[in-house]
Amino acid sequence: MKELVEVIARALVDNPDQVVVTETVKEDEIILELTVAPSDMGKVIGKQGRIAKAIRSVVKAAASKEDKKVTVEIQ
């Protein structure tokens, strides 16, 4: 899941070297924290959060194949 979020985020931003995804496992849930450069924050979130919602939907679909709960947080 971590690699999936990294690939998507790097394709969206102007500074792909500043994309950092940290993975935290809590009981039955995986939390992925996406950090990008401040100038790229708008590109990752999108108008009215549409791109962020799309990223979360793709990750949720991939996680459902593995029967895991994944949360994506954008820092």
Backbone as CSV, one residue per row, in Angstrom:
resi,resn,N_x,N_y,N_z,CA_x,CA_y,CA_z,C_x,C_y,C_z
1,MET,0.805,-1.182,0.000,0.000,0.000,0.000,0.862,1.266,0.000
2,LYS,1.927,1.231,0.758,2.815,2.386,0.860,3.371,2.763,-0.514
3,GLU,3.780,1.757,-1.280,4.355,2.008,-2.596,3.313,2.592,-3.543
4,LEU,2.083,2.129,-3.435,1.000,2.629,-4.277,0.775,4.121,-4.047
5,VAL,0.727,4.531,-2.799,0.523,5.945,-2.477,1.708,6.766,-2.964
6,GLU,2.929,6.256,-2.804,4.117,6.965,-3.269,4.078,7.189,-4.774
7,VAL,3.746,6.161,-5.533,3.715,6.268,-6.995,2.683,7.299,-7.437
8,ILE,1.507,7.250,-6.848,0.452,8.199,-7.218,0.871,9.631,-6.875
9,ALA,1.392,9.835,-5.672,1.770,11.180,-5.230,2.923,11.735,-6.052
10,ARG,3.914,10.915,-6.354,5.055,11.385,-7.150,4.628,11.808,-8.549
11,ALA,3.601,11.168,-9.095,3.114,11.538,-10.421,2.382,12.877,-10.406
12,LEU,1.859,13.277,-9.270,1.059,14.499,-9.182,1.873,15.760,-8.892
13,VAL,2.967,15.638,-8.165,3.658,16.813,-7.632,4.807,17.281,-8.522
14,ASP,5.272,18.525,-8.251,6.422,19.087,-8.964,7.739,18.656,-8.331
15,ASN,7.727,18.321,-7.045,8.933,17.922,-6.317,8.783,16.479,-5.832
16,PRO,8.946,15.496,-6.740,8.722,14.104,-6.327,9.723,13.593,-5.297
17,ASP,10.883,14.247,-5.184,11.873,13.802,-4.207,11.462,14.151,-2.773
18,GLN,10.479,15.017,-2.602,10.043,15.404,-1.262,8.800,14.647,-0.807
19,VAL,8.383,13.661,-1.580,7.230,12.843,-1.197,7.694,11.786,-0.198
20,VAL,7.062,11.767,0.971,7.401,10.801,2.014,6.113,10.143,2.498
21,VAL,6.125,8.823,2.514,4.976,8.074,3.020,5.458,7.218,4.184
22,THR,4.836,7.412,5.348,5.178,6.599,6.512,4.007,5.682,6.820
23,GLU,4.326,4.464,7.188,3.312,3.450,7.443,3.315,3.077,8.916
24,THR,2.150,3.146,9.539,1.987,2.787,10.942,0.915,1.712,11.046
25,VAL,1.229,0.646,11.758,0.267,-0.443,11.922,-0.280,-0.394,13.347
26,LYS,-1.610,-0.271,13.448,-2.282,-0.272,14.750,-3.343,-1.359,14.723
27,GLU,-3.136,-2.380,15.488,-4.050,-3.516,15.608,-4.502,-4.029,14.239
28,ASP,-5.729,-3.686,13.820,-6.240,-4.205,12.556,-6.281,-3.139,11.465
29,GLU,-5.554,-2.036,11.665,-5.615,-0.909,10.737,-4.204,-0.465,10.346
30,ILE,-4.045,-0.081,9.080,-2.793,0.476,8.587,-3.029,1.951,8.312
31,ILE,-2.179,2.805,8.881,-2.289,4.242,8.664,-1.110,4.687,7.812
32,LEU,-1.409,5.298,6.661,-0.388,5.818,5.761,-0.428,7.333,5.836
33,GLU,0.706,7.941,6.203,0.795,9.393,6.295,1.596,9.902,5.109
34,LEU,0.970,10.721,4.287,1.592,11.273,3.087,2.044,12.691,3.376
35,THR,3.326,12.951,3.173,3.885,14.282,3.371,4.506,14.739,2.059
36,VAL,4.140,15.947,1.621,4.685,16.519,0.390,5.177,17.928,0.689
37,ALA,5.860,18.539,-0.296,6.315,19.911,-0.140,5.111,20.839,0.001
38,PRO,5.231,21.902,0.781,4.091,22.820,0.958,3.540,23.368,-0.359
39,SER,4.395,23.587,-1.329,3.934,24.118,-2.614,3.136,23.089,-3.412
40,ASP,3.292,21.818,-3.085,2.587,20.747,-3.796,1.328,20.282,-3.079
41,MET,1.026,20.851,-1.925,-0.108,20.391,-1.138,-1.421,20.505,-1.905
42,GLY,-1.608,21.596,-2.617,-2.836,21.793,-3.376,-3.013,20.783,-4.493
43,LYS,-1.912,20.351,-5.074,-1.988,19.369,-6.160,-2.394,18.002,-5.647
44,VAL,-2.004,17.675,-4.437,-2.342,16.374,-3.864,-3.780,16.379,-3.338
45,ILE,-4.230,17.515,-2.821,-5.585,17.592,-2.285,-6.599,17.812,-3.401
46,GLY,-6.313,18.715,-4.319,-7.218,18.981,-5.432,-8.377,19.876,-5.034
47,LYS,-9.150,20.284,-6.032,-10.304,21.137,-5.763,-11.332,20.375,-4.942
48,GLN,-11.701,20.982,-3.824,-12.671,20.415,-2.892,-12.285,19.002,-2.439
49,GLY,-10.994,18.690,-2.453,-10.511,17.404,-1.954,-10.757,16.222,-2.881
50,ARG,-11.008,16.495,-4.144,-11.348,15.410,-5.061,-10.182,14.456,-5.312
51,ILE,-8.975,14.986,-5.469,-7.824,14.109,-5.730,-7.500,13.293,-4.486
52,ALA,-7.556,13.925,-3.319,-7.317,13.192,-2.066,-8.333,12.073,-1.900
53,LYS,-9.576,12.359,-2.224,-10.626,11.347,-2.126,-10.379,10.211,-3.106
54,ALA,-9.904,10.551,-4.308,-9.606,9.521,-5.307,-8.446,8.639,-4.860
55,ILE,-7.414,9.241,-4.268,-6.279,8.463,-3.756,-6.767,7.492,-2.684
56,ARG,-7.593,7.984,-1.778,-8.123,7.129,-0.709,-8.970,5.994,-1.276
57,SER,-9.739,6.274,-2.329,-10.580,5.245,-2.945,-9.746,4.147,-3.584
58,VAL,-8.674,4.528,-4.277,-7.800,3.538,-4.912,-7.119,2.669,-3.862
59,VAL,-6.640,3.289,-2.798,-5.970,2.539,-1.735,-6.956,1.620,-1.029
60,LYS,-8.172,2.106,-0.810,-9.187,1.284,-0.159,-9.537,0.070,-1.012
61,ALA,-9.611,0.272,-2.325,-9.903,-0.850,-3.222,-8.780,-1.874,-3.206
62,ALA,-7.539,-1.406,-3.204,-6.399,-2.323,-3.153,-6.351,-3.057,-1.818
63,ALA,-6.712,-2.369,-0.746,-6.679,-2.984,0.584,-7.791,-4.012,0.756
64,SER,-8.907,-3.801,0.085,-10.012,-4.743,0.231,-9.675,-6.113,-0.342
65,LYS,-8.775,-6.156,-1.311,-8.330,-7.438,-1.852,-7.545,-8.235,-0.822
66,GLU,-6.897,-7.522,0.093,-6.093,-8.171,1.127,-6.826,-8.219,2.469
67,ASP,-8.083,-7.833,2.492,-8.883,-7.801,3.721,-8.222,-6.995,4.836
68,LYS,-7.772,-5.789,4.492,-7.148,-4.906,5.475,-7.844,-3.556,5.434
69,LYS,-7.799,-2.849,6.558,-8.348,-1.501,6.618,-7.192,-0.517,6.547
70,VAL,-7.249,0.388,5.584,-6.168,1.346,5.381,-6.727,2.760,5.428
71,THR,-6.038,3.650,6.145,-6.396,5.052,6.224,-5.249,5.865,5.647
72,VAL,-5.573,6.816,4.773,-4.553,7.702,4.185,-4.746,9.086,4.782
73,GLU,-3.701,9.594,5.411,-3.723,10.933,5.997,-2.709,11.801,5.256
74,ILE,-3.120,12.984,4.866,-2.228,13.911,4.174,-1.774,14.957,5.173
75,GLN,-0.471,15.021,5.384,0.099,15.944,6.387,0.452,17.270,5.756
